[in-house]
Amino acid sequence: MPPPLRALLACSALAAGGVRAESGAAPNPLVSEALAAEAALDTRRALALFERAVAERPADAFLRQKLARQYSDLMVELPTREEQRAAVAQALVHARRAAELDPQRAENVLSVAICLGKLGVLSGTRDKVRYSRDLRAEAERALALDPGYAWAHHILGRWHHEVAELGATARLVVKLFYGGLPGASHAEAVRHLARAVELEPGQLKHHLELGLALAGAGQPGSARAAIQRGLEMPSREKHDEAAKARARAVLDQLPLPSP
């Protein structure tokens, strides 16, 4: 599998923090405790608490989506691919159930996309391509439900960037053996990620990914500025440091500005 497509599917791991946390459910101490554990990045405790909350209210779409988030985040803490895949498979079950219970909530739909992407990371080439196609479809569906959803723009922007980075040979291989991928462009990558920054200027991952897309689009000066802006922002979420490390690696390869 070409490296850019592997990176595309891995993007869901970095974007998982983007699902918004509003709930229509009445607050209760158990849910409040679970949300506090999630905010403290204590994934295992949050998972156990949301499991209890879902057992009490199995038809609550918000709780199902939050439980999916915990299983999804748990992946990075597990030592084997088998354990990781089992956790993400559980995440997908709950994400899909949340989308069934409340199909008009964009966060639920994007949660499905994120889980599909993580499963792609742990799958063979044929499934990677299939999950990539499905990831884009679910992200587009989320954006149709909420055009102002920054993380749907983020995921679509990354999808366009990574697929546009595939060389002609890689595209031909994917088309011949795995059914191909929809068209993608650097311009669409920049457009979506710039919109994500506009909608959520305080989210460092939007700035970092915009910088990477600008680099792919042949705009090194703008890319450097966007990446540096993201790197200057404090890390607050579970995957922020991983996103910064990926951006630093690209920043180091960008040409220095002329004196």
KOLRO-283241 format. One record per residue (C-alpha): y, z, x; residue in three letters. Coordinates in steps of 0.1 Angstrom, whole numbers, plus 5000, padded with zeros to 4 digits. Example, Ala and Ser with C-alpha at 12.3 -4.5 7.8 and 13.67 -1.06 7.14 Angstrom:
// KOLRO-283241
495550785123ALA
498950715137SER
// end
This chain:
// KOLRO-283241
500050005000MET
503449905014PRO
505450215026PRO
508450155002PRO
506050164972LEU
504550484984ARG
508050624987ALA
508950504952LEU
506050704937LEU
506851004958ALA
510350994944CYS
509151174913SER
508351474934ALA
511951494946LEU
513451414912ALA
511451674893ALA
514351914893GLY
516451684872GLY
514951754838VAL
517551944819ARG
516852294806ALA
518352314771GLU
516052454744SER
516252444707GLY
513952744705ALA
515253094697ALA
515553294729PRO
512853564735ASN
512253794765PRO
509153604776LEU
510953274778VAL
513953424794SER
511753584821GLU
510053244826ALA
513353064830LEU
514553334855ALA
511353284876ALA
511952904875GLU
515552954886ALA
514353174915ALA
511952894925LEU
508953124919ASP
506752844905THR
503553044902ARG
505153324882ARG
507053074860ALA
503852884854LEU
502053204843ALA
504853304820LEU
505252954804PHE
501452944799GLU
501753264778ARG
504753124759ALA
502952804751VAL
499853004739ALA
502153174715GLU
504052854704ARG
501752554712PRO
503952314691ALA
507152394710ASP
508152074728ALA
510652254751PHE
508052504763LEU
505452224768ARG
507952034790GLN
508852344810LYS
505152414816LEU
504652054827ALA
507552114852ARG
505752414867GLN
502452234872TYR
504351944887SER
506252164911ASP
503152344921LEU
501752034937MET
503752094969VAL
502252444973GLU
498552334970LEU
496452265002PRO
494151984990THR
494551654973ARG
491951754947GLU
493952064938GLU
497251874938GLN
495751604915ARG
494351864891ALA
497752024889ALA
499651704882VAL
497051594857ALA
497751924838GLN
501451854841ALA
500951504825LEU
498951654796VAL
501851894788HIS
504551634794ALA
502851384770ARG
502351654744ARG
506051744747ALA
506951374742ALA
504651354712GLU
506251664696LEU
509851554703ASP
509851184712PRO
513651164708GLN
514351404736ARG
514951204768ALA
513951484791GLU
510451484776ASN
510051114782VAL
511351134817LEU
508951424824SER
506151184816VAL
507550934842ALA
507751204868ILE
504151304863CYS
502950944864LEU
504750894897GLY
503151204913LYS
499751084902LEU
500550764919GLY
501050944952VAL
497551074949LEU
495850754938SER
494550424952GLY
496650114955THR
495749964921ARG
496750284903ASP
499850314924LYS
501049984912VAL
500150064876ARG
501850404877TYR
504950234893SER
505149994863ARG
504650284839ASP
507250504857LEU
509950234852ARG
509050184815ALA
509250554808GLU
512450594827ALA
514050304808GLU
512850464775ARG
514450794785ALA
517750614793LEU
517650424760ALA
517450764742LEU
520250904763ASP
522450664782PRO
524250954797GLY
521151104813TYR
521951114850ALA
518351164861TRP
517050864842ALA
519650664861HIS
518550834893HIS
514850744888ILE
515650384878LEU
518050354908GLY
515350464931ARG
512850234915TRP
515049934920HIS
515850034956HIS
512250084967GLU
510849774950VAL
513749564963ALA
512849684998GLU
509349534995LEU
509049225017GLY
507848885005ALA
504348945018THR
503949275002ALA
505249134969ARG
502648854971LEU
499849094978VAL
500849324949VAL
501149014926LYS
497848854936LEU
495649164936PHE
497349424913TYR
499349234887GLY
502749244903GLY
505849454895LEU
508949384874PRO
511949234892GLY
514249464911ALA
517549444930SER
519649644954HIS
522649584930ALA
520849754902GLU
519850044925ALA
523450104935VAL
524650074899ARG
522250324885HIS
522750574913LEU
526450544913ALA
526350624875ARG
524150924883ALA
526751054907VAL
529550994882GLU
527651184855LEU
526551474878GLU
528851484909PRO
527551824918GLY
523951714923GLN
523351654960LEU
520251434954LYS
522351174935HIS
524651134965HIS
521751114990LEU
519850854970GLU
523050654964LEU
523550645002GLY
520050515007LEU
520550244981ALA
523850144997LEU
522050125031ALA
519449895015GLY
522249685000ALA
523849625035GLY
526849865031GLN
526350105060PRO
529850255058GLY
529550345022SER
526050465027ALA
527050695055ARG
529750845034ALA
527450905004ALA
524751065025ILE
527151285044GLN
528551405011ARG
525151504999GLY
524251675032LEU
527351885030GLU
526352024996MET
524352354996PRO
520652334988SER
519852514956ARG
516652344941GLU
513052334952LYS
513151984966HIS
516651964981ASP
515652015017GLU
513051745015ALA
515651505000ALA
518051595028LYS
515351535055ALA
514651195041ARG
518351105040ALA
518951225076ARG
516250995088ALA
518050695073VAL
521450825084LEU
520250835120ASP
519450465118GLN
522750345104LEU
525150175127PRO
528050395139LEU
531550295125PRO
533650085148SER
536250285169PRO
// end
